[in-house]
Amino acid sequence: MNKILDAYRKNTPASAAAQARAERSVPGGNSRGAAYWTPHPLTIKRAMHATVVDVDGREYIDVVNNYTSLAHSHAYPPIVEAVTKQVGGGTAWTANNVWQAELAETLIERIPSAQGARFTNSGSEAGILALTIARAITGRNKVLMAKYGYHGILMEYEAGSFPGLMPHGENATYIGIYNDAESFEQILAEHGSEIAAVVLEPVMGAGGVLAATSEFLNRVQAAANAAGALFILDEVITFRLSEGGAQALYDIEPDLTMLGKVIGGGFPVGAVVGKHEHMQVFDPAAAKVVHSGTFCGNPVTMAAGAVSVRELTAERIARMDALAARLCNGLATHASNLRLPLSIRREGSLLNILFAAEEPQEAAQRREDAEAMHLFFLAALNHGLLMAPRGLICLSTVMDEALIDTVVQRAAAAMEDVAEELAGEG
Ligand SMILES: Cc1ncc(COP(=O)(O)O)c(C=O)c1O
């Protein structure tokens, strides 16, 4: 008897029905694997501020913010205003708009290594574009990434994200071990002449919020450049960590940076930013890289993104970080009182809950806790808390102490349910 699962089913009959209907026409019910969970995902009908409401009419505090893409939670009034104005004036046309330069200028102002920006419709596309640039510049084909790194759905990257599961990109992908500079140096020494780019996240997102050491990033960048490969930093998630992204905190300047998520203000987005010497591949006269897309740099996304980034100030980032520390302490205290084997990794406003007594050093180990994590995830939903199924939590600028304390209370109630369930099993 699984009380948590039973309660979830009882709470969400309309979501179950909506999912069953969707599965008849959309394989899996949804075009987004990361938003699927068993027995069925919620179907949400409305989202405002830090709350989402499902089709059963139940309310949840949203502490995942669309996998980190919402810096200011849902329907943030300044973004709603900018977007509404833009939608009323048209959503896309075959010519330029003024918003694109505005967003690019803000990114260039903030990110030390950015002298130019090109926009895409997703972080995955940014990853594809960054690799295309590196291939055009180096005349090489392969990529070197970290095991369990995540850079989107390009098959070359999937070979590293899901080793063993999706080997179809393996012929073009070398895989090093995160935070083990030597493993990267060795591959570059042996195969450097085939490698167009080394791609790394400064903090692994899908890998469970695991931060790189400064030494690791510096050594890998030096080895990549010495081998004639480009060093690409994937800041799709980590740009939110400071006004200039994680690279400003680490004091590094990659050749190219992938962006996404918060720079779109809640709309589909991605970008590659970099130095002039690399970005000049887009010079239409030279035509070294031809880059286009029907919705790339569209005025709605660019308007939302310009507001989102402008309002993500150093002061508000610091406040989010303090709230995340408060949340982290609250969760840890309750877990310890209940003797739950739970640890939390935190970097700024990003947290990842792990069901392991000791914080695992290898990103891979997070997968061993899948069953307990799933129980906790469903129990949290039962108590009105939406996080990512894998335990990722991400705060926003509109949250405050009172809301965080409510989150802690709800998470504590979920932990009690999990402790009871695990004791029952034992
Ligand atoms: C680090 C990182 N890179 C790239 C991506 C891909 O971005 P998108 O989902 O917008 O394609 C993600 C998405 O979660 C990500 O976390």
The ligand as a Gaussian input file, in Angstrom:
#p B3LYP/6-31G(d) Opt

LIG

0 1
 C       22.657000      23.541000     -19.254000
 C       21.612000      23.413000     -20.318000
 N       21.952000      23.575000     -21.607000
 C       21.048000      23.493000     -22.590000
 C       19.718000      23.242000     -22.322000
 C       18.735000      23.135000     -23.436000
 O       17.847000      24.224000     -23.401000
 P       16.373000      24.070000     -24.021000
 O       15.615000      23.158000     -23.115000
 O       15.842000      25.478000     -24.028000
 O       16.530000      23.508000     -25.388000
 C       19.319000      23.075000     -21.002000
 C       17.912000      22.793000     -20.672000
 O       17.538000      22.459000     -19.590000
 C       20.279000      23.152000     -19.972000
 O       19.952000      22.946000     -18.699000

